[in-house]
Amino acid sequence: MVKREKSNYIIQAVVHALTLLEEFSGDVDELGVTELSKRLKLHKNNVFRLLATLEEKGYIEQNKITENYRLGIKSLELGQTFIRQMGV
């Protein structure tokens, strides 16, 4: 059996979704589709679809007033799970 590099198994859509989430780890609390599109160098439609998917799963939520996006409760839950697993 031929051994393949792990990079051969990378799913680009997952990379984009995780990179999008990482954009919220800085000083900014909320970001819009246009700003995320510029930062990620992705089409607005792709960014919107990623946001819709992440919002459906609870990792992102939309501010109904500003229409920008911010981290959702599921992101916090993952962080808390990590802290618990590390024994911190």
C-alpha positions as CSV (number, residue, x, y, z in Angstrom):
1,M,0.0,0.0,0.0
2,V,1.3,3.4,-1.0
3,K,1.6,5.9,1.9
4,R,0.2,9.3,1.1
5,E,1.0,12.6,2.6
6,K,-1.8,13.9,4.9
7,S,-1.9,17.0,2.7
8,N,-3.5,14.9,0.0
9,Y,-6.6,14.5,2.2
10,I,-7.2,18.1,3.0
11,I,-10.7,19.4,2.1
12,Q,-10.4,23.0,0.9
13,A,-13.9,24.0,2.0
14,V,-13.1,23.0,5.6
15,V,-9.8,25.0,5.4
16,H,-11.9,28.0,4.3
17,A,-14.4,27.6,7.1
18,L,-11.7,27.3,9.8
19,T,-9.8,30.3,8.4
20,L,-13.1,32.3,8.5
21,L,-13.5,31.4,12.1
22,E,-10.0,32.4,12.9
23,E,-10.7,35.9,11.6
24,F,-12.8,36.4,14.7
25,S,-9.9,35.7,17.0
26,G,-8.4,39.2,16.8
27,D,-9.5,42.5,18.2
28,V,-12.6,42.7,16.1
29,D,-15.9,41.5,17.5
30,E,-18.1,41.5,14.4
31,L,-17.4,41.2,10.6
32,G,-19.5,41.6,7.5
33,V,-19.5,39.5,4.4
34,T,-17.7,42.1,2.4
35,E,-14.9,42.5,4.9
36,L,-14.5,38.7,5.3
37,S,-14.5,38.3,1.5
38,K,-11.6,40.8,1.3
39,R,-9.6,39.2,4.1
40,L,-10.1,35.6,2.9
41,K,-9.8,36.5,-0.8
42,L,-13.0,34.6,-1.5
43,H,-16.1,35.6,-3.4
44,K,-18.8,37.1,-1.3
45,N,-21.2,34.2,-2.3
46,N,-18.7,31.6,-1.0
47,V,-18.3,33.6,2.3
48,F,-22.0,33.9,2.7
49,R,-22.5,30.2,2.2
50,L,-19.7,29.4,4.7
51,L,-21.3,31.8,7.2
52,A,-24.8,30.3,6.7
53,T,-23.4,26.8,7.3
54,L,-21.5,27.9,10.4
55,E,-24.5,29.8,11.7
56,E,-26.7,26.7,11.2
57,K,-24.3,24.7,13.4
58,G,-24.1,27.5,16.0
59,Y,-20.4,28.5,15.5
60,I,-21.4,31.9,14.1
61,E,-24.3,34.2,14.7
62,Q,-25.6,37.2,13.0
63,N,-26.2,40.5,14.8
64,K,-29.8,41.4,13.7
65,I,-29.1,45.1,14.1
66,T,-25.8,45.5,12.2
67,E,-26.2,42.3,10.1
68,N,-22.6,41.6,10.8
69,Y,-21.4,38.2,12.1
70,R,-19.8,37.2,15.4
71,L,-18.8,34.0,17.1
72,G,-21.6,31.8,18.3
73,I,-22.2,29.8,21.5
74,K,-20.9,26.6,19.9
75,S,-17.4,28.2,19.6
76,L,-17.4,28.9,23.3
77,E,-18.5,25.3,24.0
78,L,-15.5,24.0,22.0
79,G,-13.1,26.3,23.9
80,Q,-14.5,25.1,27.2
81,T,-14.2,21.5,26.2
82,F,-10.5,22.1,25.2
83,I,-9.8,23.7,28.6
84,R,-11.5,20.8,30.5
85,Q,-9.5,18.3,28.4
86,M,-6.2,20.1,29.2
87,G,-7.0,20.1,32.9
88,V,-6.7,23.9,33.1
